[in-house]
Structures are given as C-alpha cells and as structure tokens.
Amino acid sequence: MIDLRRDDGSATAFVVVIVPALLLVAGLVLDLGLAMNARVHALAVAEEAARTGAGALDPVELRHGGRPSLDPTRAEAAARSYLAGAGEGGTVSASANLVTVTVKLQQPTELLRLIGLKSFSIAGTATAVPAMSIANPAGSTP
C-alpha cells in the first residue's frame, strides 16, 4: 500500500519552477540597472564632449567682431580629445554652429549571461551650441 502522508519529492517541482524564475528576475533587476547606469554615463560623457567642442570658437571671427561661430575642425578635435581622455569611443560631427557627439559602449551582463545574453549595446547622443551671450532677465543677478 502507498503511504499518502509521505512528501518525498513534493518540493522538487516547486524548486524547479521558482528558482529559475527568481534568478531571471534578479538578473533583470541587476543587469538592467547596470545598463541604465551605463546609459547615464554615456550621456554624461557625450554632453561634456559636446560642450568641450562648442568652446572651440573661430578666432578670426572673434578678432574681427563678427558673430561667434565654431571652427568645425577645432571643435571636432576638442570633442575627440575629451572622449579619448574619458576612455570612451564615439563619433563627433561639427558645423559652424553645432557639435554633436555620440558615445557607444557595451555593457556586459552579470546574471543574464546564464540565458545567453552577453551584453547590452548602449549609446548616448548630445548636441551643444556655442553660447552667444549671457542674458539676464530684468531684476535677476548674474
């Protein structure tokens, strides 16, 4: 006769279903958090590189009292120099009034690699323009 009060093996099905589900949820939380952090980092580096490039004004225009404009060659070089100093790669483009920087990086996964996802491709893009003037609304202090 079979003893129905025995519970041999009854927890196995529960463990087989719940443990992988919990690992998947933990992997999503950890690895997506790391990916979000990497995106914030990529955006911060892109923004600062674009600002650095936007500071490369054309000296000839400034000397002759013209409207300040970018020297595209110097702006791209300054932005690339910032990217190299930050240890990140990306693309830089500049015109007479705009610098655009895109930083691309790979964020490796920690737990999701168990299901075959090795890394996330992350990109951050920022654009900067040279400051033409400082405008103070009436009544404000600089």
HUKA-V336064 format. One record per residue. RES is the residue in one small letter. NEAR is the number of other C-alpha atoms within 8 Angstrom. Layout:
# HUKA-V336064
res=<RES & RES>
near=<NEAR & NEAR>
This chain:
# HUKA-V336064
res=<m & i & d & l & r & r & d & d & g & s & a & t & a & f & v & v & v & i & v & p & a & l & l & l & v & a & g & l & v & l & d & l & g & l & a & m & n & a & r & v & h & a & l & a & v & a & e & e & a & a & r & t & g & a & g & a & l & d & p & v & e & l & r & h & g & g & r & p & s & l & d & p & t & r & a & e & a & a & a & r & s & y & l & a & g & a & g & e & g & g & t & v & s & a & s & a & n & l & v & t & v & t & v & k & l & q & q & p & t & e & l & l & r & l & i & g & l & k & s & f & s & i & a & g & t & a & t & a & v & p & a & m & s & i & a & n & p & a & g & s & t & p>
near=<2 & 3 & 5 & 5 & 4 & 5 & 6 & 5 & 6 & 7 & 7 & 7 & 8 & 8 & 8 & 8 & 8 & 8 & 8 & 8 & 8 & 8 & 9 & 10 & 8 & 9 & 12 & 11 & 8 & 10 & 12 & 9 & 9 & 9 & 11 & 8 & 8 & 10 & 11 & 9 & 8 & 15 & 13 & 8 & 11 & 15 & 13 & 9 & 14 & 15 & 13 & 12 & 15 & 14 & 9 & 12 & 12 & 10 & 6 & 6 & 11 & 11 & 7 & 6 & 6 & 7 & 7 & 10 & 10 & 15 & 11 & 10 & 7 & 9 & 17 & 13 & 9 & 12 & 15 & 10 & 8 & 11 & 14 & 9 & 7 & 7 & 6 & 10 & 9 & 9 & 7 & 11 & 8 & 12 & 9 & 8 & 9 & 12 & 17 & 12 & 16 & 12 & 15 & 12 & 10 & 8 & 11 & 7 & 11 & 8 & 12 & 13 & 10 & 6 & 5 & 6 & 8 & 8 & 9 & 9 & 8 & 12 & 11 & 12 & 12 & 11 & 11 & 12 & 9 & 12 & 5 & 6 & 4 & 5 & 4 & 8 & 5 & 4 & 5 & 6 & 4 & 3>
